[in-house]
Amino acid sequence: MRRPRKVLARLLCITAMLTATLTGGLTAAATGAQAAVPDKWGFAFVDTTSGIPDPTHQAGSWSAGSTVTVSPGVIGEVFVRFPGIGVSPSRVDPGVAHVTAMAQTAVWCQIEKYGAVGTDEIVAVRCYTYGGRPVFTPFAITYASSTGPLPSPAALGYLYWDGSGLAASYNSTGSANTVVPSLSPGVWTVMLNGLGPARASGNIQVTAVDSSVPAHCKVSTWSPSSSGQKISVRCFDAVDAPLNTGWTLTYHNERAVTGGAIPPKNFAYTFDNDPANPGPYTPVPAGVTFNSVGSFNEIQTAGFGLRLVTFHKVGVLPDDVQVTAYGRGPAFCNLLARWATYGNEVTVRDVACYEGGRPVESASMVTYVSAY
């Protein structure tokens, strides 16, 4: 799929700006005396193409009085500027970003590029309908960068596969993460060495990264063991054909998706691993659903391909929700509407999943984080 020359010129310009401060390659997580995990973090709900997005759903480790700002690009493209949390060019690891679309149809959002510009972190996001038509839709976005170890059972690992190698890699045990591409297109095996328990516990988020073609990615399989977390990632193009592309991945266990804990005191995640279950039900085994204040999470049907997710007692504004589809097929998931936070309850109404442009019952992983 070719882009017009004008679009390519703009993308090359922003790519040059972002990559000027980045260097590629694999890096193991730092160990020893480091800043508390995470070093830098931020999230936002982007409901506009220009100016300041929803102030009640943005927060970060920037100085008081600063705000996230956005600016438009070509059709469906938005540049999100997180103030004051850009990773220094002297660090090889540029952190990790995730994005989830909010739409009432089969639409996803992907990252085109991200990196530090001055002291700020800029993430270029573009959204597409099934079939590859670019379109603006609101989206939830997170960014985080971490160094240093975490005490067990907390575990955090992330990586950015840029299409040919690891451009970012963090593992809270200090071990290296590895990625092995399959002989089949659009399939990779990730090993987060030494990370997390040897049983299903935690949550995984995956986002496609591609500045040239529409792409959506997901978790295909997950196999915890005493060696670490073995995860298969699959990616697809605009019409669900397997695609070699870039992507980001975050695994977090008893830790927020942004890496922190106390703060934030309020975070939760769950794995809808039984999408045919009408519910309400709390997924098993126990480790795949976590609530930081000791309450519980539950899931129930809201119609075909729609799942109502409730995180009890952890809802505090500002906050963020991310969703990733799970399974071998090409299904992807988004948010039907922005989640509601009221009386410490978080209601995600709903997680919506699609395949071939039509609703489908699909497993999914959902994660929630508050700034507090």
Summary of the structure (lengths in Angstrom):
residues: 372
radius of gyration: 18.5
end to end distance: 43.5
largest distance: 53.9
contacts: 1360
relative contact order: 0.15
helix: 6%
strand: 47%
